[in-house]
Amino acid sequence: ASGLVGNLARPGGNVTGTASSSHASVGKQVELVRELLPNAKHLAILWNPENEAKRLEFEESFAAAKALGMHVRSVEVRTPHELDEGFATIVHDAPDALLVFIDSTTLSRRAAIVSFAALHRLPAIYQWRDFVHAGGLMSYGPNAEHEWRQAARVVDRILRGASPAEMPVQQPTKFELAINLPTARAL
């Protein structure tokens, strides 16, 4: 959908690899928010709109939230320096929950994001368990370590002479749910 390859099975050109396909799991992340907070009506999504893959994830999560009768507030953060402004927007809007999309902007400031959510007693779901290890409440998404191993296998095949144009883009096959129990108890 982002236009990097023409077809997942036969990408063509010199591009192949592993697709994070996080957009396939954001609907489930919104459902998990609803399961955790059955009366939640307002969901803030912290994300970088300049990341085309995240734009697709936002559209998917917006549709999932709408189907569950939830209002979505887009909190756009393009650089780590814009995070404080994003936090101010979230505080002003007072959502019932927060969904954080992963990219270099949010990943580099995960401790600040987790601390912000804890300070404001805001239930938050993340796409990688790194945030749960940092004290975040919950994550759901592809198993990043498994995806990195898959990427290494792709690189190995290319270095051994395989044509990227002929190698299918690998899709995630392992997804994981992580919950930080001390954070859950504190909320």
C-alpha positions in Angstrom: 0.0 0.0 0.0 2.9 2.4 0.6 4.2 1.7 -3.0 7.6 0.2 -2.1 6.9 -3.0 -3.9 4.4 -3.8 -6.6 3.4 -7.2 -5.2 4.3 -8.9 -1.9 4.8 -12.3 -3.6 7.0 -10.9 -6.4 8.2 -7.5 -5.4 10.2 -6.8 -8.6 13.1 -4.3 -8.7 15.7 -4.5 -5.9 13.4 -4.3 -2.9 12.3 -7.2 -0.7 12.6 -7.9 3.0 10.3 -8.2 6.0 7.1 -6.1 6.4 6.3 -5.1 9.9 2.6 -5.1 8.9 1.8 -3.3 12.1 -1.2 -1.9 10.3 -2.6 -5.4 10.4 -2.5 -5.5 14.2 -3.7 -1.9 15.0 -7.3 -3.0 14.8 -6.6 -5.6 17.5 -4.8 -2.9 19.6 -8.0 -0.8 19.5 -10.1 -3.9 20.4 -7.7 -4.5 23.4 -8.3 -0.9 24.6 -12.0 -1.6 24.4 -11.6 -4.9 26.4 -9.5 -3.2 29.0 -11.8 -0.1 29.2 -15.3 -1.1 28.1 -16.6 2.4 28.6 -13.8 4.2 26.8 -15.1 6.7 24.3 -12.0 8.8 23.5 -8.7 7.4 22.2 -5.6 9.5 21.5 -3.2 8.1 19.0 0.4 9.4 19.2 2.1 9.0 15.8 4.3 10.5 13.1 2.3 11.4 10.0 5.4 11.7 7.9 5.9 8.0 8.1 3.8 6.5 5.3 3.5 3.1 7.0 2.1 4.8 10.1 -0.4 6.7 8.0 -1.8 3.4 6.9 -1.9 2.2 10.5 -3.7 5.4 11.5 -6.4 4.9 8.9 -6.8 1.3 10.1 -7.0 2.2 13.8 -9.4 5.1 13.0 -11.8 2.7 11.2 -11.5 0.1 14.1 -12.2 2.8 16.7 -15.2 4.1 14.7 -16.6 0.6 14.4 -16.4 0.4 18.2 -18.1 3.8 18.7 -14.9 5.5 19.8 -13.7 9.0 18.9 -10.1 9.2 17.8 -7.8 12.2 18.5 -4.8 12.3 16.2 -1.7 13.6 18.1 0.9 14.1 15.4 4.6 14.2 16.4 7.1 14.5 13.6 10.3 14.8 15.7 11.2 14.0 19.3 11.3 17.7 20.0 7.5 18.0 19.3 6.7 15.4 21.9 6.0 18.0 24.7 3.5 19.7 22.5 1.9 16.3 21.8 1.7 15.7 25.6 0.0 19.1 26.1 -2.6 18.2 23.5 -3.3 14.9 25.2 -3.6 16.5 28.6 -6.0 19.1 27.2 -8.2 16.5 25.4 -8.2 14.1 28.4 -8.7 10.8 26.4 -9.7 7.6 28.1 -6.7 5.8 26.6 -3.6 6.3 24.5 -2.3 4.2 21.5 1.4 4.9 20.5 2.7 4.0 17.1 6.3 3.0 16.9 8.8 4.8 14.7 12.1 6.5 15.4 10.4 9.5 16.9 8.5 7.6 19.6 11.0 4.8 20.1 13.8 7.2 20.9 11.6 8.8 23.6 9.9 5.7 25.0 10.9 6.5 28.6 9.4 10.0 28.4 6.2 8.6 26.8 5.8 5.9 29.5 6.5 8.4 32.3 3.9 10.8 30.8 1.3 8.0 30.7 2.0 7.0 34.3 2.0 10.5 35.6 -1.4 11.2 34.1 -2.7 7.7 34.9 -3.5 7.2 31.2 -3.8 3.6 30.1 -1.6 3.2 27.0 -1.0 0.4 24.5 2.1 0.2 22.4 3.2 -1.7 19.4 6.4 -3.2 20.9 7.1 -4.7 24.2 10.1 -2.5 24.7 7.6 0.0 26.1 6.2 -2.5 28.5 9.8 -3.3 29.7 10.2 0.5 30.2 7.1 0.5 32.5 4.3 0.9 29.9 1.0 -0.8 30.5 0.5 -3.1 27.5 1.7 -3.9 24.0 0.5 -5.9 21.1 2.2 -6.5 17.8 4.7 -8.5 15.8 7.5 -10.1 17.8 10.4 -7.8 16.9 13.1 -10.3 17.6 11.5 -12.8 15.3 11.2 -10.2 12.6 14.9 -9.2 12.9 15.9 -12.9 12.5 13.6 -13.1 9.4 15.4 -10.0 8.0 18.8 -11.6 8.6 17.7 -14.7 6.6 16.6 -12.5 3.7 20.0 -10.7 3.8 21.8 -14.0 3.8 19.8 -15.3 0.8 20.6 -12.1 -1.1 24.3 -12.3 -0.2 24.3 -15.8 -1.5 23.0 -14.6 -4.9 19.2 -14.7 -4.7 17.4 -11.9 -6.6 15.4 -9.6 -4.4 12.9 -9.2 -7.2 12.1 -12.9 -6.9 12.0 -13.1 -3.1 8.6 -12.6 -1.5 8.3 -9.9 1.2 8.0 -11.8 4.5 5.0 -11.1 6.6 5.0 -11.4 10.4 3.8 -14.7 11.8 4.4 -14.2 15.5 2.4 -11.6 17.4 2.6 -11.1 21.2 0.6 -9.4 23.9 2.6 -8.1 26.9 1.1 -6.6 30.0 3.1 -4.9 32.8 1.3 -6.1 36.0 2.8 -3.5 38.3 1.7 -0.7 36.0 -1.7 -2.3 35.7 -2.1 -2.4 39.5 -0.9 1.2 39.7 -3.6 2.3 37.3 
